[in-house]
Amino acid sequence: MRRPARARRTPTVPAVPRTSPRPPSSSTSGSSRESLDSSVPAALKLKKRIKRFALDNELDHLPTGDIVSVALDEWLTARGF
């Protein structure tokens, strides 16, 4: 007898609270930064969504690196790392 198929769990990424401290940028604090190169699924359309967010919020510059830093830090912290 076959077991019923298990539903796949979609990993959830906790939302980054608006009160999260913004990581220091190298241009303002002199802190060093390292590159974090990663490929992401094209289906997420992240570049298009980021541009749309910047336009909708009338932002000249969107600190993508800072956004990624906060999101990854929150995600790892939530998992105890």
LINZIWO-V636666 format. One record per residue. N is the residue number from 1. RES is the residue in three letters. PSI is psi in whole degrees, -180 to 180 (999 if undefined). NEAR is the number of other ideal C-beta (glycine too) atoms within 12 Angstrom. Layout:
# LINZIWO-V636666
n=(N;N)
res=(RES;RES)
psi=(PSI;PSI)
near=(NEAR;NEAR)
This chain:
# LINZIWO-V636666
n=(1;2;3;4;5;6;7;8;9;10;11;12;13;14;15;16;17;18;19;20;21;22;23;24;25;26;27;28;29;30;31;32;33;34;35;36;37;38;39;40;41;42;43;44;45;46;47;48;49;50;51;52;53;54;55;56;57;58;59;60;61;62;63;64;65;66;67;68;69;70;71;72;73;74;75;76;77;78;79;80;81)
res=(MET;ARG;ARG;PRO;ALA;ARG;ALA;ARG;ARG;THR;PRO;THR;VAL;PRO;ALA;VAL;PRO;ARG;THR;SER;PRO;ARG;PRO;PRO;SER;SER;SER;THR;SER;GLY;SER;SER;ARG;GLU;SER;LEU;ASP;SER;SER;VAL;PRO;ALA;ALA;LEU;LYS;LEU;LYS;LYS;ARG;ILE;LYS;ARG;PHE;ALA;LEU;ASP;ASN;GLU;LEU;ASP;HIS;LEU;PRO;THR;GLY;ASP;ILE;VAL;SER;VAL;ALA;LEU;ASP;GLU;TRP;LEU;THR;ALA;ARG;GLY;PHE)
psi=(132;145;148;147;139;140;137;136;127;123;138;142;121;144;145;118;148;-18;1;136;141;130;145;140;152;-26;-22;-31;-10;6;151;154;154;151;139;91;132;141;141;154;130;-29;-22;-20;45;-42;-45;-42;-38;-45;-42;-42;-46;-43;-45;-30;13;47;131;-37;130;115;77;-42;-39;-39;-45;-41;-48;-44;-46;-40;-46;-43;-46;-41;-40;-23;9;21;999)
near=(3;4;5;6;6;6;6;6;6;6;9;10;17;17;13;22;14;8;9;19;13;18;23;17;19;16;12;12;12;9;13;10;18;9;10;15;8;12;8;15;9;9;8;12;13;20;15;13;17;22;16;14;18;18;13;11;12;9;15;8;15;21;22;22;24;26;24;24;26;27;24;22;23;23;20;14;15;17;13;6;9)
